[in-house]
């Protein structure tokens, strides 16, 4: 599925193992999300975004928070002076769901300017 197709969707509640993304499909989603990687345990995806200073880092964090609120799907954030690590997983499925990839595509829009 392309990043355009992911960004056009919205997160919906997903629960249980059957709502998770199969291991074979993860690589397909990641190929369209530049810089996003799968954790070694397969239970999350993450990307580090780098910025010139704290102000720009925090502006990014606030934009991610807006997406999380709108989609009702919240990442773990690791915030530093000049970078932010964004990590998605879906606790209700015990790993990755389509919501993680939809949200990652929307986060990409922040830095690429796509809408």
C-alpha positions as CSV (number, residue, x, y, z in Angstrom):
1,X,0.0,0.0,0.0
2,X,1.4,3.4,-1.0
3,X,2.0,6.2,1.4
4,X,-0.7,8.1,-0.4
5,X,-3.2,5.3,0.3
6,X,-2.1,5.2,4.0
7,X,-2.4,8.9,4.5
8,X,-5.9,8.9,3.0
9,X,-7.2,6.5,5.7
10,X,-8.1,7.2,9.3
11,X,-7.4,5.1,12.4
12,X,-10.2,2.9,13.7
13,X,-10.3,0.8,16.9
14,X,-8.5,-2.5,16.4
15,X,-8.4,-5.2,19.1
16,X,-7.1,-8.7,19.4
17,X,-4.4,-10.6,17.5
18,X,-6.5,-10.9,14.4
19,X,-6.4,-7.1,14.0
20,X,-2.6,-7.1,13.8
21,X,-0.6,-6.8,10.6
22,X,1.0,-10.0,9.5
23,X,4.8,-10.2,9.6
24,X,5.0,-10.6,5.9
25,X,3.1,-7.3,5.2
26,X,5.2,-5.1,7.5
27,X,8.1,-4.8,5.0
28,X,5.6,-3.8,2.3
29,X,4.3,-0.9,4.4
30,X,7.7,0.2,5.5
31,X,9.1,0.4,2.0
32,X,6.7,3.4,1.5
33,X,7.6,5.1,4.8
34,X,11.2,6.4,4.4
35,X,13.4,6.0,7.4
36,X,10.9,4.0,9.5
37,X,12.2,0.8,10.8
38,X,10.7,-2.2,12.6
39,X,11.9,-3.0,16.1
40,X,13.8,-6.2,16.5
41,X,10.9,-7.7,18.5
42,X,8.6,-6.8,15.6
43,X,6.2,-5.1,17.9
44,X,6.7,-1.5,16.9
45,X,8.0,0.8,14.2
46,X,10.1,3.9,14.8
47,X,11.8,6.8,13.2
48,X,14.2,9.6,14.4
49,X,13.5,13.1,13.2
50,X,16.3,15.6,13.4
51,X,15.9,19.4,13.8
52,X,18.1,22.5,14.0
53,X,17.0,23.4,17.6
54,X,14.7,22.8,20.4
55,X,12.0,25.2,19.1
56,X,11.6,23.2,15.9
57,X,11.7,19.9,17.8
58,X,8.9,21.1,20.0
59,X,6.9,22.4,17.0
60,X,7.2,18.9,15.5
61,X,6.1,17.3,18.8
62,X,3.0,19.5,19.0
63,X,2.1,18.6,15.4
64,X,2.5,14.9,16.2
65,X,0.3,15.4,19.2
66,X,-2.4,17.0,17.0
67,X,-2.4,14.0,14.7
68,X,-2.5,11.6,17.6
69,X,-5.5,13.4,19.1
70,X,-7.3,13.6,15.7
71,X,-6.7,9.9,14.9
72,X,-7.0,8.7,18.5
73,X,-3.8,6.7,18.1
74,X,-0.9,7.8,20.3
75,X,2.9,7.2,19.8
76,X,5.6,7.0,22.3
77,X,7.9,10.0,21.9
78,X,11.5,10.4,23.0
79,X,12.2,14.2,22.9
80,X,15.7,15.7,22.8
81,X,17.1,19.1,22.1
82,X,17.5,18.5,18.3
83,X,15.6,15.3,17.6
84,X,12.5,13.3,18.4
85,X,12.1,9.5,18.2
86,X,8.5,8.6,17.2
87,X,7.5,5.0,18.0
88,X,4.2,3.4,17.1
89,X,2.6,0.1,18.3
90,X,-0.9,-1.0,19.0
91,X,-1.2,-2.3,22.5
92,X,-4.7,-3.7,21.9
93,X,-3.4,-6.1,19.2
94,X,-0.1,-6.8,21.0
95,X,2.1,-5.5,18.2
96,X,1.5,-3.6,14.9
97,X,-1.8,-2.7,13.3
98,X,-2.7,-0.8,10.2
99,X,-3.2,2.3,12.5
100,X,0.5,2.4,13.2
101,X,1.3,2.7,9.5
102,X,-1.5,5.2,8.8
103,X,-0.2,7.4,11.7
104,X,3.4,7.1,10.5
105,X,2.3,8.3,7.0
106,X,0.5,11.3,8.5
107,X,3.7,12.1,10.6
108,X,5.7,12.0,7.4
109,X,3.4,14.8,6.0
110,X,4.6,17.1,8.8
111,X,8.1,17.1,7.5
112,X,7.4,16.7,3.8
113,X,4.6,19.3,3.6
114,X,2.2,16.8,2.0
115,X,-1.5,16.9,2.9
